Amino acid sequence: MSSAPKKTTYFSNGELLETPPVTVRLSRFIESIYFFFGLYFTSLFALDSYAAAQNSSFNVKKSGNQYNTRSRWGGSSSYGGGGGGGDGPGSGPRRVGRIDDIRGATSSSEPRCGGGCGDKQPGSMYTMSEVPATDAEWAEKIPLMKEHLPKRMLSQPPIPLAVYRTIDHTLLTTPVTEAQIDKLCQEGRDFDFATVCVRLENVERAVANLKGSTTGVACVVAFPEGTHETAEKVREAKEAVSKGATELDMVIHYHLLKEGRYTEVYQDIVAVRKAAGPPIVLKTIIEASVLDEDELVDATIVSCIAGADYVKTSTGWEGGASTQHVLQMRIAADLCGRNTKIKASGGLRTAEDVVKMLKAGAHRIGTSNGVKIMNEIDEGEILEQGASHAVS
């Protein structure tokens, strides 16, 4: 005879409740209606409805908006406090229904983060409170974080309507002519891609071509091997930024990661991050196709903690990206609670490929087939794959 399922319980001000308070449910419903119509009318009367919606104070996904930052029932107005108390979900602002508001019965046998994982972060499970100082500490603490990895994402990410703004239009073969770089940049400008991605020797020309556009220039670092000395990676990063690159796609020392030499991998990323701080966007290429599942998660966690803005699947030289890679990387990145995003790259040639990666959790797409993909999307081939329910 099967046991009865555990009953969902809720916490508010340290008290256990069977259901959320009626007043909370009612106020959340009214708020939802208010924000829906606010966003609708904001975009309806704007010349650029996408930009207006993205920047609107009614956009609940935009960080810093009042809707996200004010306290929720059972929480406080700042992280680290609240009415839950003890091991309950009372720390931090949150909405009814989020995972840290819904708990079953706790027991002493449940896994604890202890001193190895650290503080909870908004929108995540657990993170390290201190960066490990040795490979042994990394080897001890990463598995503690992995204990809290969910088996799957709690919800499917929405596909952005502006798919073109997820694309890094790429040309990394050698040699290339100036005419090829000019064509790449003109396509980037015409389709308003997020960036064009080129090698260091082509950055200056790409920047000149794209002046006055909203398309940035990404430059690869230590490409494609990732085995360069850290000092060389730093030199490449600084030179790329000095020439006008706005984003860096850096290949990590994935060979060392496979040997468990986490400290060197971490320090290598940190050095480049320090050499090219914000607003320069740093993406770490982990070469997912040569990593096993554990190594994939390890590489993602180390990249997040080292300060990467994106973790990227592949160079394309050692194999391409898979939806399973992206899914595992997205879950691991979300666990770290540092808003690190995922870039899928390698072997993405069609609109269908792109939609699959976005559904799996990718935020950015690296491809040399950006024009073909956008033409397919314009022809409506993407709609049956799920973009019809997308939100920006």
Secondary structure, 3 states (H helix, E strand, C coil): CCCCCCCCEEEECCEEECCCCHHHHHHHHHHHHHHHHHHHHHHHCCCCHHHHHHHCCCCCCCCCCHHHHCCCCCCCCCCCCCCCCCCCCCCCCCCCCCHHHEECCCCCCCCCCHHHHCCCCCCCCCCCCCCCCCHHHHHHHHHHHHCCCCCCCCCCCCCCCCHHHHEEEECCCCCCCHHHHHHHHHHHHHHCCCEEEECHHHHHHHHHHCCCCCCEEEEEECCCCCCCCHHHHHHHHHHHHHCCCCEEEEECCHHHHHCCCHHHHHHHHHHHHHHCCCCCEEEEECCHHHCCHHHHHHHHHHHHHHCCCEEECCCCCCCCCCHHHHHHHHHHHHHHCCCCEEEEECCCCCHHHHHHHHHHCCCEEEECCHHHHHHHHHCCCCHHHCHHHCCC
